[in-house]
């Protein structure tokens, strides 16, 4: 087996522990900034995750295909994402000066492929997925496989005849995702999420909790509510001390903060999908002092208004950014002033001598939810208010306890999967339509209802290592460890020990024994460490690499027919078991996670 010098490899950054462990353990090597080679151990873990995904997606009627990595820009220009995503993707031109890109995602490609084949609703539902390499021009790649420029992803795309059918597909995939992450064996949470530039109205993220995560989740321990901070809603206490009163809003002022309220000013420009400017204006957001504005919610509300007024189309581009002071001449060129009132502002008045149309939005939740806010979806909040008439000390104590339990808390997490209901965002634009299955004459074609579902597979390798490690190395879950079992003879020169190691290896590898789903559980999942190194070094490497079970062959194996099996446990000493060789296979089989 190809092995590497483990102790000489270190990570250039100290952002994550996992990256250093994957380098030391011989799982990956850096090729260039944000691009990595998968070594044999890393590839085995990657392929095990892929196999789990294959089995679960095929169980819900999905079919696997392969899509190209090098894509034409034509359909990206039709969907509007070519101009909306400048700087994020690798773009190039061929010798005929045709725009191309390295695939960051495949919505346009799969939609035009299905559009060429789809004729009737009788062909639906369609569920197609691929596993392949993706590319994103990260400005600052970091943390190894967690934030790279080349990565391996699974993408599933669903096509249905109606919204109801699309939601059925969404729920089926959500169940498959639950099975996938449970089989991988790493604790995960599901969070409500924003759809971003993917479009659609329903979206969830799948996260592994880790201090190294770049996402912040808000959770309620009482009802289980979990959402990304971009989407989370947190209620303020009902008393007036936590709300702003009699706020004077001057839309000619730049960003201001006082004891009553905080006013933030942004400027925006709406473009069509070709990148031509259509409309410009200002956005003024009024919140409580010390509370951050939620850019995503503001952008969604602003986009909704502009689309309803036919100022921009749903495939257009909205550029919303912070602004510096706007002089009088620039102010006169502003076409509209949008004032967003957060629901923390109880009363206000406007002061303006500005030109341009004035549009009010809210009151609504335009601030970013914070730890300590009350959970808006918690069912127990209603039971709190129903007891307000009871003023004895015991009930007041219970009320305070409930309020504390209903408070949102924050936790850092790493996103490893995302699901989107897309609707007809891509199918309408790219002509993915079908004739409905009814007897009406002059039937109109309908656009297919779409969903897309991603899992970052190379990211999952790094995330599992980030979550499942201790000071000795990685502690892989059984199902994705590069090998389930490592056999380590205590002597390099004892031929009898080496022969015994091979005998145990052959017995456990026997496809007719220890079968699960008609295959041997240990087949192609055992390795013998027969390197010419000291026994202590081999054991240190076995723990660093993270084999779940390490079989140690010493003199007792030859004299008494007993081996020592070390079971790797995170943050605890190995569990050492004396096992007779003739019972070894069954002993290991009973302790496997399948």
Protein Blocks (a to p, Z undefined) as FASTA:
>chain_A
ZZddfklpccfbfkbmklmmmmmnopaccfbghiacddfklmmmmmmmmmmmmmmmmmno
pacddddfbdcfklmmmnopmmmmgojaccdddfkopacdddfbfklmmmmmmmmmmmbf
klpccddddddddddddfbgghhjmlccbdcddddddddfbfklmmmmmmmmmmmmmmmm
mmnopacddddddekjngpjbdcddddddfkbmbdcdddfknopacdfkloccdddfbfk
lpcehiacdfkbccdddfkbccdddddddddfkopafbdcdddddddehiacdfklmmmm
mmmmmmmnomacfkbccdddddddddfklmmmpmbdcddddfkbmbdcdddfbecjddde
djddfbccdehiacfklmklmmmmmmmmpccfklmmmmmmmmmmmpccddddddfbdcdd
ebjmlmmmnopacddddfbehiacdddddddddddfklmmmmmmmmmccfkbccddfklg
fbfbdcddfbfklmklmmmmmmmmmmmmpmkgoieehiafkgopaccdfbfcdfklmmmm
mmmnopabacdddfklmmnopacdddddehiacddddddfklmmmmmmmmccZZ
